[in-house]
């Protein structure tokens, strides 16, 4: 898995998943401390997290999205 990620982490689909994971982590860990400006930057970086989500199952939904192509 680690070797696959190292080969593919720059692909747009993988990059958006990584950014979304960071966005989700920041929302859960920082809660009210996360400013709107930082949230906007996550979207600019490609976050797929929808506004007002509770975060549960969001990564599963993203991985099941047919628009993101993987080579495994």
N, C-alpha and C positions, 0 to 999 in steps of 0.2 A: 504494500500500500504506500509506504514511504517513497519507494523508488518511483511508483507511478505518479505520485503527487509532484515529485521533483521534476519529472519529465513534462508534466502538463499544467503546472501551476500558473503559467502565463497565458493560457487559453482564456478567452473572454468569459466563457461559462464558469470556469473554475475561479477566476478572479472575482466574478460577481458573487459567487457563493462565499468566498473568503471574506469579502467586504460585508456581505449580509450577516455573516456570523459575528464579525466584529461589531456591527451595528446593534445586533440583538444583545450581545454581551454588554455593550455600553448602556443600552436601555435598561437592562435588568440590574446591572451592578451600580450604575450611577443614579438611576431613577430621576429625581427632580433636579439633579445637578447637571444634567445634560442639556445644554442650551439649544435653542432652535437653530442657531448658526451651525453648530456641530452636526445636528441632525441633517440640515441641508447639505453639508459637505459629504455625509455618507451617501445621500442620494446622488450627488454629483459624481461620486466615485463608483457608482453602479449598484448600490444596495437595492435588493429586491423586496425588502421588508415594507409591507404596506402600513400606512399610518393607522394608529389606533388598534394595532394588533396586540393580542395578549402574549404572543411569542410561542405559545404551545403548538407544536407541530409545524412551525413555519419552515424549518429546514427540510422536513419530509415533503412538504408541498413543493418546495423549490426543486428538490431532487426528482420529483415525479413529473415536473413540467417538461413537455416534449420540445419546447423551444430551446432548451439547453442540451447540447449534444456532447456526449462523452465517448471516449474511444476505449471503453472496457466492456 
